[in-house]
Amino acid sequence: MKEVKLYIIVREDLQMSPGKMAAQCVHAAFKYLMRKGRFFQEDLECQLAFHVYDGAPEFQHFMTGRFGPPIIVIKKVKSEEQLRNILKKAEDAGLRTGAQIDIGLHELEGENFTAVAIGPNYVEDCEPIVKRLRNL
């Protein structure tokens, strides 16, 4: 079976605190799910469970596979321009993407394009776009 990963790319030039950076990465990762996923709700002994279904085999592999090898890779870029170029390349390639724009309520001033998620997608489809980026 082909390897599937979720790549998250975050700007390092904003000098966000580790907590802020982590939050921006999570927001970017959820953007695709919130935009494209279909949500199902179940009542399990008064607890709500939400399931996301995309239908594509790589998405299903990511969501139901065992979490042994690294399935989430966080990489960094040096500028907003570089982040926007990565997003455009991923969208042009037809990959799942999510982009996070921080509205400046905490730590950062004004709106800032902070992070992009690419995936979950097959690694072979993502590598041409992310392979030159350094890991965070």
C-alpha positions, 0 to 999 in steps of 0.5 A, spaced: 500 500 500 502 506 498 504 511 504 500 517 506 502 523 510 499 529 512 504 535 511 503 541 515 508 547 513 508 553 517 512 560 517 518 561 521 519 568 520 513 570 524 517 568 530 510 565 534 511 562 540 511 554 540 504 554 543 501 559 537 505 555 532 502 548 534 495 552 534 496 554 527 498 548 525 492 544 527 487 549 525 491 548 518 490 541 518 482 541 520 481 546 514 480 541 509 476 537 514 471 542 515 471 544 508 470 538 504 469 532 509 462 530 511 460 529 518 456 524 522 454 524 529 452 518 533 450 518 540 454 513 544 452 513 551 450 520 551 457 522 548 458 525 541 462 522 536 464 525 530 466 521 524 469 524 517 468 521 511 472 523 504 471 517 500 478 517 497 482 511 499 488 515 501 484 519 506 481 512 508 488 509 509 490 515 513 484 516 518 484 508 519 491 506 518 495 504 524 499 510 526 506 507 526 511 511 521 510 518 521 504 520 518 504 528 520 510 531 518 511 539 520 516 543 515 517 550 515 518 556 510 521 563 511 516 567 508 509 568 506 510 568 499 514 562 500 508 559 503 503 562 498 507 558 493 507 552 496 499 552 497 498 554 489 503 548 487 499 543 492 492 546 489 494 546 482 496 538 483 489 537 485 492 535 493 487 536 499 489 543 502 488 547 508 490 554 509 490 558 516 490 565 516 490 568 523 486 574 525 491 577 530 487 576 537 493 573 540 500 574 539 500 576 532 498 583 530 493 584 524 491 578 519 497 573 518 497 567 513 501 562 518 500 555 515 498 550 510 496 543 510 497 538 504 494 532 505 492 527 507 495 525 500 500 520 497 507 521 499 509 520 492 504 526 490 506 531 495 514 530 495 515 534 489 512 540 492 515 539 499 521 535 499 526 541 499 523 544 505 526 543 512 523 540 517 521 544 523 
